[in-house]
C-alpha cells in the first residue's frame, strides 16, 4: 500500500492529473522512496551578534524529496528525484508559502503553486557494465559524502534545508582489491552562451583500497572556474584566463572494539587567477575525528568524541596563495554553526558600520577548529541519545582582507585576536523506528575577541549599535524516510 501511494504521488508530481501514454508499463517496475525533513528553529542574534536590532528567528520548514526509479532495460535504469521545500511557515513573502493560506496545484502568480515550486533535483540514467567494464551514471546527480572536507553535492541539514547537485558523467569500476570512481561534471553558475560562460568544470578520480584494516581512499580533483570576458577601453573583447584548482589527498577510516578514527588530509595545487592577483595554490588542510563507545551494564552506552580541523590561511598578497581551498565542502561543524553556516539561507554575521561580514564556517579555509563532547544512551531508554558538545572556532591567520575588522586605526592587526568564538549545547534524539527520528536541542554561541574588537572599533555610536551578545538557538527537527 505504501509503495502504491508513493507511486501515485510521484506520477501526480511528474505529470499532474493527466495519465501519460505508457504509464502502465512504467508502473510495472517503478520503485519509489524518499524523505521528509521538518526543521523548526528559534534563534536570537544570528544576524549580527547584537540584541539591539531585535534580531530574532522563529521559523518552521519542510522539505520533501521523492526518488523514483525504474528499469528501461535490464541494464539501463532511470532515476528522477523531485524536491519541494519552499514553505517557511510564518514568512508570508515570496520566499515561502505564508501561514495564512494553502497552496494551489496550479496558480496564476509566479511561484505560488505546486507545479512551479517542485524542483527536479536529480535526473540521470544508470548503465550497468558500460563498455563492458564500468557502471555509469549520466545526468544531474548527487556526489560525495555528507561532511566531506573537499566535495559534497546533495541534501543538507543547514538552515533552509538546501540541496545541491551537479550535471555530469560518473563511472565506477570494482574488483576484489580496488574500487575506482571517475567523475567529469559541471556545477555552479551556468550561462550556455559563449561570452558569459561562468560555470565550473569538475574532474576527479577517487581510489578505494579494499581488504585492509582501515578503509583507505586516495583522490585527486581538478576544478576549472571559467571567468567572464570583458571589454578593454578600446572595445576589444578580452578573455581572462580561468582559475585552475587541483586538490589531492587521502582519507582513512578505522573501526575496532568500539572505537573509531577518521582522518582526511588534502592539499592544493594550480593557479589562482583574479582581476587583482595571479598566484599559485599552495594551501593544505587536515581533519581528524575519533570516538569510543563504552558500555556500562545496566546504566547505558557512553561515547566520548573529539574533532579537530586545521586549514591554512592566506595573506592575500604574494606569488603563492596559502589559503586552503575546497571545491564544495560538506564540513559544517557545530550545532549553531552547523545550521547557520555560509552555505545556508542565513549565515553567522558580524555587523561593522552597517556592513555584514560572514564569520560562519564551511570547510577549513583559514580555520583552526576543535570540538569535543559526549553522547549517552540510557539503558532504560535505548531509543534515546543525549548529546553534549563544545566547539571552538579560530582563524589560522589574520589576512590582509581581514582589515575590515579594524576600521578604527587604533586597533592594529597585531593586537587583534583570531578567535571567532565558541559554542556549546545539549541535544536529544529519539529513534522512533528505523525510518523516523526526532531531534531537539539548545545551544549558545559566544563571540570571541575578534568580534568584540570589531564591535568596539566600529565608528557607529554605542547608543545605536548596542553591545556584543551571544547567539542562542533552540530547535526541534524530524526526519522521515519512506
C-alpha positions in Angstrom: 0.0 0.0 0.0 2.8 2.4 0.9 4.6 1.8 -2.4 1.3 2.2 -4.3 0.6 5.6 -2.7 4.2 6.6 -3.3 3.8 5.7 -7.0 0.6 7.7 -7.4 2.2 10.7 -5.6 5.2 10.6 -7.9 3.1 10.4 -11.0 0.9 13.3 -9.9 4.0 15.4 -9.2 5.5 14.5 -12.5 2.5 14.6 -14.8 -0.2 16.4 -12.9 -3.6 14.7 -13.3 -3.1 13.6 -16.9 -2.3 9.9 -17.4 0.6 9.7 -19.9 0.9 7.0 -22.6 2.9 4.1 -21.4 2.3 4.8 -17.7 1.0 1.3 -17.1 4.4 -0.1 -18.3 6.3 2.3 -16.0 4.2 1.2 -13.0 5.3 -2.4 -13.6 8.8 -1.8 -12.2 8.5 1.7 -10.7 10.2 1.9 -7.2 9.5 5.0 -5.1 11.3 6.1 -1.9 12.3 9.4 -0.4 12.4 11.5 2.7 10.6 14.3 4.6 12.6 16.6 6.8 11.0 19.1 9.2 13.1 21.8 10.8 11.8 24.3 13.4 14.3 26.9 14.6 14.1 29.7 17.2 17.2 31.9 17.5 18.5 35.3 18.5 21.4 37.5 17.4 22.4 35.3 14.4 22.5 38.3 12.1 24.9 40.5 14.0 25.8 39.1 17.5 23.8 42.1 18.7 20.5 42.2 20.5 19.9 45.9 19.8 18.4 45.3 16.3 15.8 42.9 17.6 17.5 40.1 15.7 15.2 37.1 16.1 14.3 34.0 14.0 11.3 31.8 14.5 10.5 29.6 11.5 9.4 26.1 10.6 10.4 24.5 7.3 9.5 21.2 5.5 11.5 19.5 2.7 10.0 16.6 0.8 12.2 14.5 -1.5 10.7 11.8 -3.7 13.0 9.4 -5.6 11.6 7.5 -8.5 13.5 4.6 -10.1 12.5 2.3 -12.9 14.2 0.0 -15.4 14.1 1.0 -19.0 16.1 -2.1 -20.0 17.7 -4.9 -18.0 20.9 -2.9 -17.8 19.6 0.6 -18.2 17.9 2.3 -15.3 16.3 5.8 -14.8 16.3 7.9 -11.6 14.4 11.1 -11.1 14.3 13.0 -7.8 11.7 15.6 -7.0 12.1 18.1 -4.3 9.9 20.7 -2.7 10.8 22.8 0.3 9.6 26.3 -0.4 7.3 26.5 2.7 8.5 28.7 5.6 5.6 28.9 8.0 5.3 32.4 9.4 7.0 34.0 6.4 4.2 35.4 4.3 6.5 36.6 1.5 7.6 35.4 -1.9 10.4 33.4 -0.2 7.9 30.9 1.2 4.3 29.9 1.4 2.6 32.0 4.1 1.0 30.7 7.2 -2.4 32.2 6.3 -3.3 30.0 3.4 -2.8 26.9 1.4 -1.0 26.4 -1.9 -2.8 25.8 -5.2 -1.8 23.0 -7.6 -1.7 25.4 -10.5 -1.9 29.2 -9.8 -1.7 32.5 -11.6 1.1 34.1 -9.7 4.7 33.1 -10.2 6.0 30.5 -7.7 2.6 30.5 -6.0 1.6 27.0 -7.0 2.8 23.4 -6.5 3.6 22.9 -10.2 6.1 25.8 -10.3 7.8 25.1 -7.0 8.6 21.4 -7.4 12.2 21.0 -8.5 13.7 18.1 -10.4 16.8 17.7 -8.3 18.2 14.6 -9.9 17.7 13.2 -13.4 20.1 10.6 -14.5 20.4 7.1 -16.0 22.4 4.2 -14.6 24.1 1.9 -17.1 25.3 -1.5 -15.9 28.6 -2.5 -17.5 29.0 0.4 -19.8 31.6 -0.5 -22.4 31.6 -4.0 -20.8 33.5 -2.9 -17.7 32.1 0.2 -16.0 28.9 1.1 -14.1 28.0 4.6 -15.2 25.6 7.4 -14.1 24.9 10.2 -16.7 22.9 13.3 -15.9 22.1 15.5 -12.9 23.1 13.7 -9.7 24.4 13.9 -6.1 28.1 13.2 -5.4 30.2 12.7 -2.3 29.5 12.0 1.3 28.0 14.4 3.9 30.7 16.0 6.0 33.4 15.5 3.4 36.1 18.2 3.5 36.6 18.6 -0.2 33.4 17.9 -2.2 29.8 17.1 -1.5 26.7 17.7 -3.5 23.4 16.5 -2.0 20.8 17.2 0.7 22.0 19.4 3.6 20.8 20.0 7.1 21.5 23.7 7.2 19.0 26.5 7.8 16.7 26.4 4.8 17.4 22.7 4.1 19.3 23.3 0.9 20.0 20.7 -1.7 22.8 20.8 -4.3 23.6 18.6 -7.3 25.9 18.6 -10.4 25.5 17.7 -14.0 27.9 15.1 -15.1 29.2 11.6 -16.1 30.3 9.2 -13.3 31.9 5.8 -13.8 32.7 3.1 -11.2 34.9 0.1 -11.5 35.5 -2.5 -8.8 37.4 -5.7 -8.2 38.4 -7.6 -5.1 41.3 -5.1 -4.3 40.3 -1.7 -5.6 37.2 0.5 -6.2 37.7 3.4 -8.6 35.3 6.3 -9.2 35.8 8.8 -12.0 33.9 12.0 -12.5 33.5 14.7 -15.1 30.9 17.3 -14.4 29.7 20.9 -14.4 28.4 22.9 -11.4 27.9 26.5 -10.3 26.5 29.4 -12.3 25.9 28.4 -15.9 25.1 30.5 -18.9 25.1 28.4 -22.1 26.0 31.3 -24.2 29.6 32.0 -25.3 30.9 35.2 -23.7 29.2 34.8 -20.3 30.0 31.2 -19.7 31.0 31.3 -16.0 30.3 27.7 -14.8 32.9 25.5 -13.2 34.3 22.2 -14.5 34.9 19.3 -12.1 37.0 16.3 -12.9 38.4 13.7 -10.5 39.3 10.2 -9.5 38.8 8.5 -6.2 40.5 5.2 -5.5 39.4 2.9 -2.6 41.8 0.3 -1.4 39.9 -2.8 -0.1 40.8 -5.7 2.2 42.8 -3.6 4.6 42.3 -3.0 8.4 41.3 0.6 7.6 39.1 2.0 4.8 41.6 3.9 2.7 40.9 6.4 -0.2 43.2 8.4 -2.3 41.8 11.2 -4.5 42.6 14.0 -6.9 40.2 16.6 -8.3 40.5 19.4 -10.8 38.1 22.4 -10.7 38.3 24.9 -13.5 36.4 28.1 -12.9 35.5 29.8 -16.2 35.9 33.6 -16.0 33.8 36.0 -17.9 35.2 38.0 -20.8 35.4 41.8 -20.5 35.8 44.8 -22.9 39.0 46.8 -22.9 38.7 50.7 -23.1 39.2 50.3 -26.8 36.2 48.0 -27.1 38.3 44.9 -27.7 37.0 41.7 -26.1 39.4 40.3 -23.5 39.2 36.7 -22.4 40.6 36.4 -18.9 42.4 33.1 -18.0 40.5 30.6 -15.9 41.1 29.6 -12.3 42.7 26.2 -12.2 42.5 24.4 -8.9 43.8 20.9 -8.1 43.1 19.1 -4.8 44.8 15.9 -3.9 44.7 13.9 -0.7 43.9 10.8 1.3 41.1 9.6 3.6 41.2 6.9 6.2 38.6 5.3 8.5 39.1 2.5 11.0 36.7 0.9 13.5 37.7 -1.6 16.1 36.5 -2.7 19.6 34.0 0.2 19.9 36.5 2.8 18.8 36.5 4.7 15.5 39.1 7.1 13.9 38.7 9.0 10.7 41.2 11.3 9.1 41.4 13.4 5.9 44.4 15.3 4.5 44.2 17.5 1.4 46.5 19.9 -0.4 46.1 22.5 -3.2 48.0 23.0 -6.5 47.2 25.0 -9.6 46.8 28.7 -10.5 44.6 31.3 -8.8 43.7 34.0 -11.3 41.8 37.0 -10.2 41.5 40.5 -11.6 43.9 41.9 -8.9 46.1 38.9 -8.4 47.7 35.8 -10.0 49.1 33.2 -7.7 49.9 29.5 -7.2 47.5 27.5 -5.0 49.6 26.1 -2.1 47.1 25.6 0.8 46.6 22.4 2.8 44.2 21.1 5.5 43.6 18.2 7.8 40.5 16.8 9.5 40.5 14.3 12.4 37.6 12.7 14.2 37.7 10.0 16.9 35.4 8.4 19.5 35.0 5.4 21.7 31.7 3.7 22.6 31.8 2.2 26.2 29.0 0.0 27.5 28.2 0.1 31.2 26.0 -2.7 32.3 22.5 -1.6 33.5 23.5 2.0 33.0 23.9 2.7 29.3 26.3 3.4 26.4 28.6 6.4 26.5 30.6 7.7 23.5 33.1 10.5 24.1 34.2 12.1 20.8 36.9 14.5 19.6 37.1 16.5 16.3 39.9 18.7 15.1 40.4 20.6 11.9 43.2 22.8 10.6 43.3 24.7 7.3 45.8 27.3 6.2 45.0 30.9 5.5 46.4 33.4 3.1 47.7 37.0 3.4 46.1 38.0 0.2 49.4 39.0 -1.5 52.4 37.3 -3.0 53.0 34.8 -5.7 51.6 31.9 -3.6 48.0 31.5 -2.2 48.5 29.6 1.0 44.8 29.6 1.9 43.3 26.1 1.7 40.5 25.9 -1.0 37.8 23.3 -1.3 35.5 22.6 -4.2 32.2 22.3 -2.4 33.0 21.3 1.2 30.4 19.5 3.3 32.2 20.0 6.6 30.0 22.3 8.8 30.9 21.6 12.4 28.9 22.5 15.5 25.3 22.9 16.5 24.7 26.6 15.7 27.4 26.9 13.1 26.2 23.6 11.6 22.8 25.2 11.0 23.8 28.8 10.3 26.9 28.5 8.2 27.9 30.1 5.0 26.0 27.6 2.8 22.5 28.2 4.1 19.7 30.7 4.0 21.2 32.7 6.9 24.8 32.9 8.0 26.7 33.9 11.1 27.4 37.6 10.5 29.4 40.4 12.2 28.0 43.9 11.5 30.5 46.7 11.2 29.4 50.2 10.2 26.3 48.8 8.6 28.1 46.1 6.6 27.7 42.4 7.2 30.8 40.1 7.2 30.4 36.3 7.4 32.2 34.5 10.2 30.4 31.1 9.7 32.5 28.1 8.9 32.1 25.8 5.9 35.2 23.7 5.2 38.6 24.6 6.6 39.7 27.7 4.7 41.8 29.7 7.2 40.4 27.9 10.2 41.5 26.1 13.3 38.6 24.2 14.9 38.2 21.7 17.6 35.2 20.1 19.2 34.7 17.6 21.9 31.7 16.1 23.6 29.8 13.1 24.9 26.8 11.0 23.6 24.9 8.8 26.0 22.1 6.2 25.6 20.4 5.2 28.9 19.8 1.5 29.4 16.2 2.3 30.3 15.6 4.2 27.0 17.5 2.5 24.2 16.0 4.8 21.6 17.2 8.0 23.2 20.6 9.6 22.5 21.6 12.5 24.7 24.4 14.7 23.5 26.7 17.4 25.0 29.1 19.3 22.7 31.6 22.1 22.7 33.2 23.7 19.6 35.8 26.4 19.3 36.4 28.5 16.0 39.5 30.5 15.1 41.2 31.9 12.1 44.5 30.3 11.2 46.0 33.6 10.3 44.8 37.3 10.0 44.8 38.1 6.3 45.1 41.4 4.5 41.4 41.1 3.8 40.6 40.9 7.5 41.5 44.6 7.9 37.7 45.1 7.6 37.6 44.1 11.3 39.9 47.1 12.1 38.2 50.1 10.7 39.5 52.2 13.6 43.2 52.8 13.2 43.7 52.5 16.9 43.1 48.7 16.6 46.1 47.2 14.9 46.2 43.8 13.3 48.9 42.5 15.7 46.6 43.3 18.7 43.5 41.6 17.4 42.7 38.0 18.3 42.0 35.4 15.7 39.4 33.9 18.0 36.0 33.9 16.3 34.1 32.3 19.2 32.9 29.1 20.8 29.6 27.3 21.2 28.2 24.6 23.4 24.9 22.9 23.5 22.6 20.0 24.5 20.8 17.7 22.1 18.3 14.8 22.4 17.5 12.4 19.6 14.8 9.8 19.7 14.8 6.9 17.2 11.1 6.2 16.8 11.8 3.5 14.2 14.3 2.6 11.5 12.8 5.3 9.3 11.7 8.0 11.8 13.9 10.1 14.0 13.1 13.1 16.2 15.7 15.6 17.4 15.8 18.7 19.6 18.3 20.8 21.5 19.5 24.1 22.7 22.9 25.8 22.1 24.7 29.1 22.7 27.5 30.7 20.6 29.7 33.2 22.4 31.6 35.7 20.2 35.3 35.7 20.6 37.7 38.6 20.9 37.9 39.1 17.2 34.2 40.0 17.0 34.4 42.0 20.3 37.3 44.0 18.9 35.4 44.6 15.7 32.4 45.9 17.6 34.5 48.2 19.7 36.4 49.6 16.8 33.4 50.5 14.6 32.7 54.1 14.0 29.0 53.6 14.8 28.0 55.1 18.2 27.5 52.7 21.1 24.0 54.1 21.6 22.8 52.8 18.2 25.0 49.7 17.7 24.5 48.1 21.2 26.9 45.7 22.7 28.1 42.3 21.6 25.7 39.5 22.6 25.9 35.7 22.2 23.7 33.7 19.9 21.0 31.5 21.4 19.2 28.8 19.5 16.6 26.1 20.3 15.4 23.7 17.6 13.1 20.7 17.0 13.6 18.5 13.9 12.1 15.4 12.5 13.5 13.1 9.7 11.3 10.5 8.0 12.3 8.1 5.3 9.9 6.1 3.1 
